Amino acid sequence: MPSNGPWLKSPLEGYESAPPLPTDQLNADGKSLYNPPREREGEPKLSPAYETFPTPIDSSNNGFDFHVYYMPTNKAEAQYAKELHERIRREFPELRIYRFWDKAVGPHPTAMFEVNTFTPHQTGAMFAWLSVYRGPCSVLIHPNTDDAFRDHTELMTWMGRPWPLNDELLKKHA
């Protein structure tokens, strides 16, 4: 098992008895590997991850946070971020979208706003949408588990340039 912590299990857990995957069969594109369809007894054809977040993500409040960062001293970037905030509110009214902060808040080192997603479908849609529309803004994306420090420092991903977090504030909640 990797040394990343006792919480990290093998990604192949549950597939220990599965037959080997073919390595010499290609799809019609001639490049990608052929993956046999899921045929596990009593399981859906598609992965359950399309419908529910995997453990340890706790979706009882929300599954993922998207923190959209911008530099408030850069007028053009701040204006873009303000317009992006409004567009997200109009495009995705079913999501939880917080106020537009013009200063650093909590562990976040610069001005930002936050968007919460509740399902894997919403999370994927927001990720894809922001990859096109985020412009000069950076986006910290993290799941919500029972460990805010790990959520923000190990399980997170970034779009754009990463910013250093004030993780001391997160350690207090751990």
C-alpha positions as CSV (number, residue, x, y, z in Angstrom):
1,M,0.0,0.0,0.0
2,P,1.3,3.5,-0.8
3,S,2.6,5.6,2.1
4,N,0.2,8.4,1.5
5,G,-1.7,7.5,4.6
6,P,-3.8,4.8,6.1
7,W,-7.0,6.1,4.5
8,L,-5.6,5.4,1.0
9,K,-6.6,1.9,-0.3
10,S,-5.6,0.2,-3.5
11,P,-7.6,1.5,-6.4
12,L,-8.1,-2.1,-7.4
13,E,-9.9,-3.1,-4.2
14,G,-12.9,-5.2,-5.2
15,Y,-11.2,-6.4,-8.4
16,E,-8.6,-8.7,-7.0
17,S,-10.2,-11.8,-8.7
18,A,-11.0,-10.0,-12.0
19,P,-9.5,-11.5,-15.1
20,P,-6.6,-9.6,-16.7
21,L,-7.5,-6.8,-19.1
22,P,-6.5,-7.3,-22.7
23,T,-3.5,-5.2,-23.7
24,D,-3.3,-6.1,-27.3
25,Q,-6.9,-5.2,-28.4
26,L,-7.6,-1.7,-29.7
27,N,-10.8,0.1,-30.4
28,A,-11.8,1.2,-33.9
29,D,-9.8,4.4,-33.6
30,G,-6.7,2.1,-33.7
31,K,-5.2,3.9,-30.6
32,S,-7.2,3.4,-27.5
33,L,-7.3,0.2,-25.5
34,Y,-10.4,-2.0,-25.7
35,N,-12.1,-2.2,-22.3
36,P,-14.6,-5.0,-21.8
37,P,-18.0,-3.9,-20.5
38,R,-18.7,-4.2,-16.8
39,E,-20.3,-7.6,-16.3
40,R,-20.2,-8.0,-12.5
41,E,-23.2,-9.9,-11.1
42,G,-25.8,-7.6,-9.7
43,E,-24.0,-4.4,-10.7
44,P,-25.1,-1.8,-13.2
45,K,-23.4,-1.6,-16.6
46,L,-22.1,1.9,-15.8
47,S,-19.9,2.7,-12.8
48,P,-21.9,3.8,-9.7
49,A,-19.5,6.8,-9.6
50,Y,-21.6,8.5,-12.2
51,E,-24.5,8.7,-9.7
52,T,-22.9,8.8,-6.2
53,F,-19.6,10.1,-4.8
54,P,-17.1,7.5,-3.7
55,T,-16.3,7.2,0.0
56,P,-15.0,9.2,1.9
57,I,-16.7,12.1,0.1
58,D,-19.6,13.3,2.3
59,S,-22.4,14.6,0.1
60,S,-24.8,15.3,3.0
61,N,-24.0,19.0,2.7
62,N,-22.3,19.1,-0.7
63,G,-19.8,16.9,-2.5
64,F,-17.4,19.5,-4.0
65,D,-16.4,23.1,-3.5
66,F,-15.1,25.2,-6.4
67,H,-13.2,28.3,-5.1
68,V,-12.7,30.8,-7.9
69,Y,-9.7,33.0,-7.1
70,Y,-8.9,36.3,-8.7
71,M,-6.5,39.3,-7.9
72,P,-8.6,42.2,-6.7
73,T,-5.8,44.7,-7.5
74,N,-5.9,43.7,-11.2
75,K,-9.0,45.6,-12.4
76,A,-9.5,43.6,-15.6
77,E,-9.2,40.3,-13.7
78,A,-11.6,41.5,-10.9
79,Q,-14.1,42.6,-13.5
80,Y,-13.9,39.2,-15.3
81,A,-14.4,37.4,-12.0
82,K,-17.4,39.5,-11.2
83,E,-18.9,38.8,-14.6
84,L,-18.1,35.1,-14.2
85,H,-19.8,35.0,-10.8
86,E,-23.0,36.5,-12.4
87,R,-22.8,34.1,-15.3
88,I,-22.5,31.0,-13.0
89,R,-25.5,32.3,-11.0
90,R,-27.5,32.6,-14.2
91,E,-26.3,29.3,-15.8
92,F,-26.4,27.1,-12.7
93,P,-29.1,28.4,-10.4
94,E,-29.5,24.9,-8.8
95,L,-26.0,25.1,-7.3
96,R,-25.1,26.8,-4.1
97,I,-23.2,30.0,-5.0
98,Y,-21.8,32.2,-2.3
99,R,-21.2,36.0,-2.2
100,F,-18.4,37.6,-4.2
101,W,-15.6,38.4,-1.8
102,D,-13.2,41.2,-2.7
103,K,-10.6,40.2,-0.1
104,A,-9.0,37.0,1.3
105,V,-11.4,34.9,3.5
106,G,-10.5,32.0,5.8
107,P,-7.7,29.9,4.4
108,H,-8.0,31.4,1.0
109,P,-5.1,33.9,0.2
110,T,-6.9,36.2,-2.2
111,A,-10.4,37.4,-3.2
112,M,-12.7,34.6,-4.4
113,F,-16.2,33.2,-4.6
114,E,-17.4,29.7,-4.0
115,V,-19.6,27.3,-5.8
116,N,-20.9,24.0,-4.3
117,T,-21.9,20.9,-6.3
118,F,-24.1,18.1,-5.0
119,T,-23.8,15.3,-7.5
120,P,-21.1,13.8,-9.7
121,H,-23.0,15.1,-12.8
122,Q,-23.0,18.6,-11.4
123,T,-19.3,18.4,-10.5
124,G,-18.4,17.1,-13.9
125,A,-20.5,19.8,-15.7
126,M,-19.0,22.6,-13.5
127,F,-15.4,21.3,-14.1
128,A,-16.0,21.2,-17.9
129,W,-17.7,24.6,-18.0
130,L,-15.0,26.3,-15.9
131,S,-12.2,24.8,-18.0
132,V,-13.7,26.9,-20.9
133,Y,-14.9,30.0,-19.0
134,R,-12.6,30.5,-16.0
135,G,-10.5,33.0,-18.0
136,P,-7.7,34.5,-15.9
137,C,-9.1,33.1,-12.6
138,S,-7.6,30.1,-10.8
139,V,-10.0,27.5,-9.3
140,L,-9.3,25.4,-6.3
141,I,-11.5,22.3,-6.5
142,H,-11.8,20.0,-3.5
143,P,-14.2,17.3,-2.2
144,N,-15.7,17.5,1.2
145,T,-14.8,14.6,3.6
146,D,-14.5,14.7,7.4
147,D,-11.0,16.2,7.1
148,A,-11.0,19.8,5.8
149,F,-7.2,19.9,6.0
150,R,-6.7,16.9,3.7
151,D,-9.6,18.1,1.4
152,H,-7.7,21.4,0.8
153,T,-4.1,20.1,0.7
154,E,-4.1,16.5,-0.6
155,L,-7.4,15.7,-2.3
156,M,-7.7,19.0,-4.2
157,T,-6.9,19.9,-7.8
158,W,-6.3,23.3,-9.5
159,M,-7.3,25.0,-12.7
160,G,-4.9,27.7,-13.5
161,R,-2.1,28.8,-11.2
162,P,-2.2,27.3,-7.7
163,W,-2.2,29.7,-4.7
164,P,-0.7,28.9,-1.3
165,L,-3.4,28.4,1.4
166,N,-3.3,29.5,5.0
167,D,-3.4,25.8,6.0
168,E,-2.9,26.7,9.7
169,L,-6.6,27.7,9.8
170,L,-7.5,24.3,8.4
171,K,-5.4,22.4,10.9
172,K,-7.5,23.9,13.7
173,H,-10.6,22.2,12.2
174,A,-8.9,18.8,11.8
